[in-house]
């Protein structure tokens, strides 16, 4: 808990951490106002690459949280950060929503639309517009030696009423089965690229960053893998029993995100 005092920049998961579906958890709007008053920086971090920054800004504003485009970090930002460093100027065949394609195009990458131009890479996102023909084309490119990578590996995206949507990880499983090949890299949480890009932006030491979230295998693993403070909140999926069962031990466990104020 003492380590919370040193945190200058908090990364918040959204669903299950600050809201549930379309309902803000109690006290959260005031919580963010107080954090700002106390000079703490915070970002909203999500693996869900099917939506763009403006979607999350609008959603947060509707819920009463004043957020700007640059406050939202999506796994698609980790993707362009990775590409800029490892595969600059690459031409991409993208299984992704128009929002993901827009983020990639804005970062200066060429998206190949036709079926005949060989791409440098195949990108797999949470493609809610996925069409069979495109999926088949992606598998053939991968067969022919084009490496593929993914924005994130979550298998299920929880939605209202306890339901879920098959997520990027499920699409990846299909591609892996069809091609027998593993992705080059999965850039979202729990990989390190989101931490790298934030450290670049704010010159933060690792001891000044914390990840606050409800999912052990993404949010908490992300904190632990990257040696930043990991804070599990019990308002979403993760439980203390599950943490024990999985052997994933958060640095801090709090009933709710708003409880952070007691320790800073
Ligand atoms: Mg969550």
Boltz pocket constraint, residues with backbone or C-beta under 6 A from the ligand:
constraints:
  - pocket:
      binder: B
      contacts: [[A, 13], [A, 14], [A, 15], [A, 16], [A, 17], [A, 213], [A, 214], [A, 215], [A, 236]]
      max_distance: 6.0
